[in-house]
Amino acid sequence: MDEAARRGIALRALTRREQKPRDNVTWVRGDLADHAALAELARGARALVHIAGVVNGADAAAFEAGNVEGTRAVVAAGQAEGVARFVCVSSIAAREPELSDYCRTKRKAEELAKASGLDWTVVRPPAVYGPRDTEIFEVFRAAALRVMPMPPEGRASMIHVGDLARLLLDVVPGGEGLSGQIFEPDDGRAGGWRHVDMARAIGAAMGFRVWPLSMPGAVLALGGRLDRLLRGSRAKLTPDRARYMCHPNWVSDPARAVPPTLWQPQIATPEGLAQTAAWYRAQGWL
């Protein structure tokens, strides 16, 4: 929304909770199961940008409801209201649909976009970080302990939420080079980040020297079960996520890169991590 406001773009946005007024934003109260709210959201819109989804589900049915049926409902609203353009925010996880319920349902959401008859583009972000994020925040908090448990040896790409927001608005016009494409953006770091290097970079952003500790997959799986037991629906490390995290390659595919004439990342990850740590501190999160 910050990027849309900077560009002077008027938005309608779906929300489950009461929100503070914002310039150029019309809040539509509802969720992905509220077909009347989705119809109101889509009515007269130039494009639908579908960002919502389930990252941590209690079970397979929760992932199916949020990622598959939710996408189906958004597509149906766009079709009914005559919205031609559909931008579907998926995940790099969709490359491995057999790995976990999250991966499987994100791939199914992509298939719904492709079969929609709308002018579609799918964006598969890698690990997204930045102000307001609550997922990678857990890693920042762990950095304060100086010893950071990490997944087994592997590599992953990253992207700052600001760069991702620019991309999502940049692809809205569609047309040649954008329509009917699946993109895997990143921060521009070729080959992504080794998990241990990512941990050290987050520690540096916090002002600490940290010691990454690569955990065996079996230990992560046990941690996922314990976190689910202790925190229930608020768990961040779930069994499903543990399977995802143990995959050794979440590096964005250069063959699916966004054409550089259309978009390029602007925020170097070390700088972005430092800004994110400062935001967490300013908000009292750290």
N, C-alpha and C positions, 0 to 999 in steps of 0.2 A: 504493500500500500504506500510506503514511503516513496518508492520509485515512481509509482503511478501519480502520486501527488506532485512530485517534482516535474513530471511531464504534463501536468494539467489534464490527466485522463480521469473522467468520471467513472466510478465503479458502483456496482451493486455486489454486495458480499453476503454470503450465507453465514449466520452465526447461531450457535445454540444458546448463548448467554447474552444478557444485556451488555451493550457496548457504549463507550463514550462517543459522542458525536465527533465526526471528522469531516473536514472539508472535502467535497467531491466524492463522499462515500455514502451510499444508501444501504443501511443494514437491513437484511431480510431475515427475520427470525424463523428458525427451523433447522432441520438436519437433512441428511441424504435420504431418509425414509419419508420425508414430508413432501409429497408430490405437488401440493398446492404451493408451497414455498419455492420449490424448484421452478415451477411454471412462472411465478412472479419474478424470480431471479433472471430467467431467460428472456422474458417478454421484452421485445424491442432491442435486445442486445446485439452488438456487432460480433461478439465472439464470447465463447465460454472457455475459461481457463480453470480446469479441474485440478485442484491441488489437494483437496481433502482425502484422507485415507487412514487406515489402521496400521500402525507400526507395531504396537504391542497388543495382541489379542489374547483373550482368556483361553480360546480354543479355536479349532479350525472354522467353526461356524461364525465366530466373530470376525475373522479375516474375510471370510466369504461375504458376510453382510456388508462390511465397510468398503472393501476394495472392489468387489465384483458387483454386487447388487447396487451399491452406491454409484458406481460408474454407469451401470445400466440405466439407473434413474436419471442421471444427469444427461446422458445421451438422449434418452426419450424426451426429456424436457426441451432439449435443443431442437430435436426433430419436430416436435409438436408446435413450437413457437417460431419455427423457420429461421433458426440461427445457423448460418452456413459454416462458421469457423469453430473448430474445437481443438484446444490445446490440452493434451492429457499429460499431467506430471506423473510419471511412473517412478521407477527406481532402477539403478544398475542391477539390483537383485533379480529383476525379471529375466536376466540372461540365464539363470539357473533355476527353472521352475520346479525341479525335483528336490531341491535342497531343503525347503521349508514351506510352511503354509504362507508366510509372507511373500516369498519369492513366487510361489505358484499363483497366488491371487493377483499379484501385480502383473504377471504375464497375461492372465485372463482379462484383466482390465485393458491392457494394450490391444488384445484381440477384439474386444468390444469397440474400441475406438476405430480400429481399422475396418471393421464391418459395419460401421455406423451410417455410411453414405454421406457423412459430413466431410468437409475439407479439414483433415486432421493432421496434426503433428504430435509426436510423442517425444517427451524429454525425459531421459533417464539420468537424474543426478546421482553422483557418488555421495560420499559422506558430506553432508551439508552442516556448516558451522556458522556461528555469528550471533549477534545480540538477539536475545529472546529465546534462543534454542535451549531446549531442556534435555535433549538426548546426549549430545557430546559434552554438555555441561558436566555430566557425571565424571568424565575423564579429567576435566579441569579440576574438579573437586578432589579427585584422587591425587593429582599432582602435588597438592599441599602436603601429602603424606610422604613425599620424596620417593617412594617406591610405587611404581605404577604397574599393576597387573595388566597384561596385554594378551591378545590372542596369539596362537602359534605363529611362527614365522610366516610372513606373507606381505603383500603389498596392496595398497588401496589409493585411490585418487580422492581429492578433496575439492570443495568449492565453497566460497563465501556466499552467504545468503544474498548479499547485495549484487554480486555478479549473476547469480541465478535469477534474481528478480528482473534484472536488465534483460536477460535472455528471454524470459517468458513474455515480456512485453515486445521485444524485438521480433519474435516469431509470429505475433498476432496477425500481421497483415497477410501472411501466407504467400502464395505464389511460387514461382520457380525457385527451386533450391530449398524450399521450406515445406511445402505441402506434401503429405504422404511420406514423411521422413521420420526416422528414429534417431535422435541425437543423444550422445553421451558426452556432456561437457565436463570440464575440470578446470583446475587452477593454472594450467599451462605447464605443469611439471611433468616432463616426459618420464614415463615408466612409473608414475605415482610415487607414493611414499612407503618405504618399509615401515612396518608397524612400530619398530623400536625408534626409528627416526621421527615418526609422527609424535610419539610420546615425548621425546627429547625436545621437539619444537614446541609442544604445549607447555612443557616445564619451563623452557626459556621465556615463553610469553608470560608466564606467571612469576618470573624472576627467580626460579629455583633450578638447581641441578637435580635431575631425577634419574632414577635407575629403573629402566624398563625391565619387567619380569615376564618373559613369554610363558604363558600357561599352557599345559597340555590340554587337548580338546576334552578329555574326560573330566578334568578339573572345572573347565568352563561349563560343561553340561551339568555337573553337580551344583555349581554356583547358580545356574539358571533355575534349578529345582528349588534351591534354598531361598532365592530371592522371591520366587513366586509364592512359596510357603509363608515367608515373613511379610511381604508387602502386598500380596494379592494382586489386584488390578493395577496397582501403582508400581509394580516391579519393572525395572529397566533391563535387567539381564534375565530373560526368560529362556526356557529350553529351545523355543523356536529361534530366538535371536542368537543363542549360543551356536546353533548349527550354522547360521548365517555368518557369524563372526569367524568361525574356524575355516571358512573357505579361503584358500591362499591368494586368490587373484580377484580383487575388485578394482582393477585399474581400468579407467575409461578407454574404450577401443578407439585408436586413432582413425580407423576407417569410418567411425560414426561421429567424428568431430564436426562441430558447427563450422561451416565455411568462414574463414577469417575475415572475409569482406562483409559478413553479416554480423558477427559478434566475436569478441575476444575478451578473456578475463582481464580485469583491471586491478584486482586486489591480490598482491603477492601473499601467500599463505602466512609466512612469519609475521608480516605487518598485520594481516587480518586477525591472526590469533592474539596478538598483543592488544588490538582494539577490543576484541571480544572479552579478554580477561579484564580489561579496564571497565567495560560495561557491566560485567558480572559484579565487580567490586562496587561500582557506583550504585548498583541496585541492592546491595547488601546480600547478594547470593553467595559471595565468597568472604 
